[in-house]
């Protein structure tokens, strides 16, 4: 679809023309359910409804890390939510997350069961629940939360901005690509300078700040997002790249990357995870 170059915004915007692009079928300017459907529920303490996007990967990595440490109450059922098909607009999903975004988690051990949505909030919830991957001193905890919220506030410019216009938009718009490329590279520079000073983002220990940021920026510099590694010259961010490779070696990260993934390399796909043995299929 071509857009006129002399476009002038109307006084009141109305949704009259589909936006185009990869996700145009599910984009709409209203919230709420589009159809009735209950969420599936498994036998484990934690129920996760997600897809293997960077935001979804944050949570499956966290849960696999907790299970590695022996936290049996972190056992989970991971149900696939295909966002391209609008699963996130079912009545059950909207009850669990009024914003209709993945990932969404329900802790069935809480009384009543506790819903948690927004990936950063889920990471913090799990870190506090299990007392793991959150620094113990007040100063380091504060630093960790600063970088967690930095990621939550910054990454929309990478995903919804750069990723959208570079890969998914119906036509290439140089102004938009230049604008978001500039910001993405600025963010990578911020991380690169931080990781020149510290082995991990918040402090000397691996934390939820690393899990959150690695799922986006780590995978970006490892060449897994948008096919844009060369375009962004990711190799020039050597400290980010070294950190990304270090975390990529973790067994829990390798498992977490596979969960709720149903596309790409078949060896990397575990569409639904209900038991550790699902990784052996």
C-alpha positions as CSV (number, residue, x, y, z in Angstrom):
1,X,0.0,0.0,0.0
2,X,1.4,3.4,-0.9
3,X,0.9,6.4,1.3
4,X,0.9,10.0,-0.1
5,X,3.9,12.0,0.7
6,X,1.8,15.1,1.4
7,X,-0.2,13.5,4.1
8,X,-1.8,15.9,6.6
9,X,-3.3,14.4,9.7
10,X,-7.1,14.9,10.0
11,X,-8.5,16.8,13.0
12,X,-9.9,13.5,14.4
13,X,-8.3,10.2,13.4
14,X,-10.6,7.4,12.4
15,X,-9.7,3.8,11.7
16,X,-10.7,3.5,8.1
17,X,-7.7,2.1,6.3
18,X,-5.9,-1.2,7.4
19,X,-2.4,-0.4,8.5
20,X,-0.8,-3.0,6.3
21,X,2.3,-5.0,7.2
22,X,2.8,-8.4,8.9
23,X,0.4,-7.9,11.8
24,X,-2.3,-5.8,10.1
25,X,-4.9,-8.5,10.7
26,X,-4.7,-8.3,14.5
27,X,-4.1,-4.6,14.9
28,X,-7.0,-2.6,16.1
29,X,-7.6,0.6,18.1
30,X,-9.7,-1.0,20.8
31,X,-9.2,-3.4,23.7
32,X,-11.2,-6.3,25.0
33,X,-12.0,-9.8,23.8
34,X,-13.0,-10.7,20.2
35,X,-14.1,-14.2,21.0
36,X,-15.0,-16.5,23.9
37,X,-12.5,-19.1,24.9
38,X,-11.3,-20.3,28.3
39,X,-7.6,-20.6,29.0
40,X,-6.1,-24.1,29.3
41,X,-4.9,-25.1,32.7
42,X,-2.3,-27.7,33.5
43,X,-1.3,-29.4,36.8
44,X,1.7,-27.3,37.7
45,X,1.9,-24.3,40.1
46,X,2.6,-21.8,37.4
47,X,0.6,-21.4,34.2
48,X,2.2,-19.4,31.4
49,X,0.5,-18.2,28.2
50,X,3.0,-17.0,25.7
51,X,4.9,-17.2,22.5
52,X,8.7,-17.5,21.9
53,X,9.3,-13.8,21.2
54,X,11.9,-11.9,23.1
55,X,9.4,-10.9,25.7
56,X,8.2,-14.4,26.1
57,X,11.7,-15.8,26.2
58,X,12.4,-13.7,29.3
59,X,10.0,-15.7,31.4
60,X,10.8,-19.2,30.1
61,X,14.5,-18.5,30.7
62,X,13.7,-17.3,34.2
63,X,11.5,-20.4,35.0
64,X,14.2,-22.7,33.7
65,X,16.8,-21.0,35.8
66,X,14.7,-21.4,38.9
67,X,14.1,-25.1,38.1
68,X,17.8,-25.5,37.6
69,X,18.3,-24.2,41.2
70,X,15.9,-26.8,42.5
71,X,12.8,-24.7,43.0
72,X,10.0,-27.2,42.5
73,X,7.3,-24.6,42.9
74,X,8.6,-23.0,39.7
75,X,7.4,-26.0,37.7
76,X,5.2,-24.7,34.9
77,X,2.9,-25.4,32.0
78,X,3.7,-23.2,29.0
79,X,0.7,-22.8,26.7
80,X,1.3,-21.5,23.2
81,X,-0.5,-18.2,22.4
82,X,-0.3,-17.6,18.7
83,X,-0.4,-13.8,18.6
84,X,-0.6,-13.7,14.8
85,X,-3.9,-15.6,15.0
86,X,-5.3,-13.4,17.7
87,X,-5.3,-15.9,20.6
88,X,-4.5,-13.0,23.0
89,X,-7.9,-11.6,22.3
90,X,-9.8,-14.6,23.8
91,X,-12.1,-13.9,26.8
92,X,-9.9,-16.0,29.0
93,X,-6.7,-14.3,28.0
94,X,-8.2,-10.8,28.4
95,X,-9.3,-11.8,32.0
96,X,-5.7,-12.7,32.7
97,X,-4.3,-9.7,30.9
98,X,-6.5,-6.8,30.0
99,X,-3.7,-5.5,27.7
100,X,-3.9,-8.6,25.5
101,X,-0.1,-9.0,25.3
102,X,2.2,-12.0,25.9
103,X,3.6,-13.2,28.2
104,X,0.9,-13.6,30.9
105,X,1.3,-15.8,34.0
106,X,-1.0,-17.2,36.6
107,X,0.4,-18.4,39.9
108,X,-2.1,-21.0,41.1
109,X,-0.4,-21.4,44.5
110,X,-1.5,-17.9,45.5
111,X,-4.9,-17.6,47.2
112,X,-6.7,-16.5,45.2
113,X,-4.6,-17.3,42.1
114,X,-2.5,-14.4,41.1
115,X,-2.3,-13.0,37.6
116,X,0.8,-11.2,36.5
117,X,1.2,-9.5,33.2
118,X,4.0,-7.4,31.6
119,X,7.3,-9.3,31.3
120,X,9.3,-7.0,33.6
121,X,6.6,-7.4,36.3
122,X,6.6,-11.2,35.9
123,X,10.4,-11.3,36.2
124,X,10.3,-9.2,39.4
125,X,7.4,-11.3,40.8
126,X,9.3,-14.5,40.3
127,X,12.5,-13.1,41.6
128,X,10.8,-11.9,44.8
129,X,8.7,-15.1,45.2
130,X,11.8,-17.4,45.0
131,X,14.4,-14.9,46.3
132,X,16.6,-15.5,43.3
133,X,18.3,-13.4,40.6
134,X,17.7,-10.1,42.5
135,X,20.7,-8.6,44.3
136,X,20.5,-8.6,48.0
137,X,22.1,-5.2,48.9
138,X,19.8,-2.2,48.6
139,X,22.3,-0.4,46.2
140,X,22.7,-3.4,43.8
141,X,19.0,-4.2,43.9
142,X,18.3,-0.6,42.9
143,X,20.8,-0.8,40.1
144,X,19.2,-4.0,38.9
145,X,15.7,-2.5,38.9
146,X,17.0,0.5,37.1
147,X,18.3,-1.6,34.2
148,X,15.2,-3.8,34.2
149,X,13.0,-0.7,33.8
150,X,15.5,0.7,31.3
151,X,14.9,-2.3,29.1
152,X,11.1,-2.1,29.4
153,X,11.1,1.6,28.4
154,X,13.8,1.4,25.8
155,X,13.1,-1.8,23.8
156,X,9.8,-0.6,22.2
157,X,12.1,1.6,20.1
158,X,14.0,-1.5,19.0
159,X,11.0,-3.8,18.5
160,X,8.0,-1.7,17.6
161,X,10.2,1.0,16.1
162,X,13.3,-0.4,14.3
163,X,12.1,-3.9,13.9
164,X,8.8,-2.9,12.5
165,X,10.0,-0.4,10.0
166,X,13.1,-2.4,9.0
167,X,11.4,-5.8,8.6
168,X,7.6,-5.7,8.9
169,X,6.3,-2.5,7.5
170,X,4.6,-2.7,4.1
171,X,7.1,-0.4,2.6
172,X,10.6,0.9,3.5
173,X,10.4,4.5,4.8
174,X,13.9,5.9,5.1
175,X,13.0,8.5,7.7
176,X,11.5,5.9,10.0
177,X,14.4,3.4,9.6
178,X,17.0,6.1,10.1
179,X,15.2,7.4,13.2
180,X,14.9,4.1,14.9
181,X,18.3,2.8,13.8
182,X,19.9,5.8,15.4
183,X,18.1,5.1,18.7
184,X,18.8,1.4,18.6
185,X,22.5,2.0,18.1
186,X,22.4,4.6,20.9
187,X,20.9,2.0,23.2
188,X,23.5,-0.6,22.2
189,X,26.2,2.0,23.0
190,X,24.7,2.6,26.4
191,X,24.8,-1.2,27.2
192,X,28.3,-1.5,25.7
193,X,29.7,1.2,28.0
194,X,28.0,-0.4,31.0
195,X,29.3,-3.9,30.2
196,X,32.8,-2.5,29.8
197,X,32.6,-1.7,33.5
198,X,30.7,-4.8,34.8
199,X,30.6,-8.5,33.9
200,X,26.8,-8.5,34.2
201,X,24.5,-5.5,33.8
202,X,23.5,-4.7,37.4
203,X,26.5,-6.0,39.3
204,X,29.0,-8.9,39.4
205,X,26.2,-11.5,39.5
206,X,23.7,-12.6,36.9
207,X,20.2,-11.1,37.6
208,X,16.8,-10.5,36.1
209,X,18.3,-7.3,34.5
210,X,20.5,-9.6,32.4
211,X,17.6,-12.0,31.5
212,X,15.4,-9.1,30.4
213,X,18.1,-7.3,28.4
214,X,19.7,-10.4,26.9
215,X,16.3,-11.6,25.5
216,X,16.3,-8.5,23.3
217,X,19.8,-6.9,22.9
218,X,21.7,-10.2,23.4
219,X,19.8,-12.0,20.7
220,X,20.1,-8.9,18.5
221,X,23.9,-8.9,18.6
222,X,23.9,-12.7,18.2
223,X,22.1,-12.2,14.9
224,X,18.7,-13.6,15.8
225,X,16.5,-10.6,15.4
226,X,15.3,-9.0,12.2
227,X,18.3,-10.2,10.2
228,X,19.8,-6.8,11.0
229,X,23.2,-7.7,12.5
230,X,25.3,-6.4,9.6
231,X,23.1,-3.4,9.1
232,X,23.5,-2.4,12.8
233,X,27.2,-3.3,12.8
234,X,26.6,-5.3,16.0
235,X,30.2,-6.7,16.1
236,X,31.3,-3.2,17.0
237,X,29.6,-3.5,20.4
238,X,32.2,-5.9,21.6
239,X,31.3,-5.8,25.3
240,X,27.6,-6.5,24.6
241,X,28.6,-9.3,22.3
242,X,30.9,-10.9,24.9
243,X,28.1,-10.7,27.5
244,X,25.6,-12.1,25.1
245,X,27.8,-15.1,24.3
246,X,28.4,-15.8,28.0
247,X,24.7,-15.9,28.8
248,X,23.9,-17.9,25.6
249,X,26.0,-20.8,27.0
250,X,23.7,-21.2,30.1
251,X,21.7,-24.5,29.9
252,X,18.5,-22.8,31.2
253,X,18.8,-20.1,28.5
254,X,19.2,-22.8,25.8
255,X,16.0,-24.5,27.1
256,X,14.1,-21.3,27.6
257,X,14.7,-20.1,24.0
258,X,12.9,-23.2,22.7
259,X,9.6,-22.9,24.7
260,X,6.5,-21.7,22.9
261,X,8.4,-21.5,19.7
262,X,6.7,-23.1,16.6
263,X,8.7,-21.6,13.7
264,X,12.2,-21.7,12.4
265,X,14.7,-24.5,13.2
266,X,12.7,-27.6,14.2
267,X,15.4,-28.4,16.8
268,X,14.6,-25.1,18.5
269,X,10.8,-25.7,18.8
270,X,9.0,-26.8,21.9
271,X,5.6,-25.3,21.2
272,X,4.2,-26.2,24.6
273,X,6.1,-27.3,27.6
274,X,4.5,-29.3,30.4
275,X,7.4,-31.4,31.6
276,X,11.2,-31.3,31.4
277,X,11.0,-34.3,29.1
278,X,9.4,-32.1,26.5
279,X,12.8,-30.9,25.6
280,X,13.8,-34.4,24.5
281,X,11.1,-34.8,21.9
